[in-house]
Amino acid sequence: MVSRRGLLRYGGVASLGGAASFGGIALGASQAQAAQATATGGPADERFWATVRAEFPLEEGLIFLNAANVCPASRPVVEKHLAYLRDIYANPSFENREKFAELEVEARQKLAKVLGAKPSAITITRNTSESTNTIVRGLSLRAGDEVIITSHNHPSNNASWKVLAKRTGVVIKEVPTPMENVSAERLARGIAGAMSARTKVIAFTHVTNTTGIRYPAREIVELAKGKNIWVHLDGAQSFGMLDFRLSEIGCDSYATSMHKWPMGPLEAGVLYVKDGRQDELWPSIVTAGYSELLEGVARFGVLGQRDDARMVAAGEAAVFLDRLGMANVEARALGLAAHLKKALTAVPGVKMLTPMEAALSGAVVKFRVEGKNTQELGRALWKSHKISGAVTSRGDLEGLRWCPHVYNTRAELDVAVEALARAVA
Ligand SMILES: Cc1ncc(COP(=O)(O)O)c(C=O)c1O
């Protein structure tokens, strides 16, 4: 759903990086337009999104479709980041850097607002890998305890649990992620079927980076309710793209990276641990500044000298998302993904690996072209049209991954699909 409130909020921030005001478009939106916007996957007027696009200093001619890997940052984020970097390098004194204690608290508050969590449950790490490993290494598990994972989890999740299992005798139960006939019920049933009285952890991925399947996070959390099972959610492909509140999902922990869909700085991530469960975790890194008395999850963000400018930029990325309104971001990203999927399926030979249904996917779009060499295709599209996506060459996951986000236009997607059609003709 497109949030009128989000539009108004964004419309009210005309000074964002010197962009023109969106107010005229937003305030003029009638109910009918709003309904149409919902149907088309974003505010009906493409000019709104053209103005958003203008906030991204993207290289001319680049068709950037790799949000699942690294996103461009918007001008306000880049400028804030650079301003604080310059400040630190011009004056690295303790006295000048004192201010960052407060700025870090503010950044956490901004992130917490967009994530739908209490600031005390949020800490800024360096990426999803670090956040997830804090959980894997931090829980007190014993030989024989069972951890449920899914086969399409990222290595920062699956490989990490398997290393732990080797050391401790924890038992890993890997539930296959289906490639066909995907349904929310089937995804939840797979996990339910692996549960036993010894299950201590369920670790799964909100939206997978492999085929873009969206797991029914709330339903899976429900399965674990009252059983003293820790539910860890990898949100590297959901924060900054889907509109959700962690407090409503109810997972015990959540990990994400700021440089993907949130369009924030590189090497900044978030770890969320639900209030009431934080004391169950042991820290993996203990260094100056660590204290058990530190509030909430903050003690897991004490990682040695930090890049304070990056943390401020992470907060600024949250502000940018909040100004757009997460409901609008989701509607736009999913609308573009729907447009892309539909156009791709019209290209002869294309096999879609991502479910067509919006409820079962996000804006990660994965497909392959039967009989074509994926590597060569990816390279050819980069050469001919500067289309930046991702290529997987492995077995049943082989394919191209194109991920549209708010800075993309429908016209760009059409150019990309046309280029593909020509390349495979
Ligand atoms: C689902 C998922 N989890 C975790 C990661 C790891 O993210 P990072 O390298 O930022 O730690 C990725 C990276 O692509 C991912 O897609």
The ligand as an SDF file (V2000), in Angstrom:
LIG
                    3D

 16 16  0  0  0  0  0  0  0  0999 V2000
   20.8840  -12.9690    2.6820 C   0  0  0  0  0  0  0  0  0  0  0  0
   22.2550  -12.4560    2.9670 C   0  0  0  0  0  0  0  0  0  0  0  0
   22.7660  -12.5950    4.2010 N   0  0  0  0  0  0  0  0  0  0  0  0
   23.9630  -12.1080    4.5250 C   0  0  0  0  0  0  0  0  0  0  0  0
   24.7540  -11.4660    3.6010 C   0  0  0  0  0  0  0  0  0  0  0  0
   26.0880  -10.9600    4.0120 C   0  0  0  0  0  0  0  0  0  0  0  0
   26.0980   -9.5830    3.9630 O   0  0  0  0  0  0  0  0  0  0  0  0
   27.4330   -8.8010    4.3320 P   0  0  0  0  0  0  0  0  0  0  0  0
   28.4640   -9.2320    3.3430 O   0  0  0  0  0  0  0  0  0  0  0  0
   27.0680   -7.3710    4.1920 O   0  0  0  0  0  0  0  0  0  0  0  0
   27.8070   -9.1890    5.7020 O   0  0  0  0  0  0  0  0  0  0  0  0
   24.2750  -11.3150    2.2930 C   0  0  0  0  0  0  0  0  0  0  0  0
   25.1030  -10.6680    1.2690 C   0  0  0  0  0  0  0  0  0  0  0  0
   24.7990  -10.6380    0.1110 O   0  0  0  0  0  0  0  0  0  0  0  0
   22.9900  -11.8080    1.9790 C   0  0  0  0  0  0  0  0  0  0  0  0
   22.4730  -11.6780    0.7530 O   0  0  0  0  0  0  0  0  0  0  0  0
  1  2  1  0
  2  3  1  0
  2 15  2  0
  3  4  2  0
  4  5  1  0
  5  6  1  0
  5 12  2  0
  6  7  1  0
  7  8  1  0
  8  9  2  0
  8 10  1  0
  8 11  1  0
 12 13  1  0
 12 15  1  0
 13 14  2  0
 15 16  1  0
M  END
$$$$
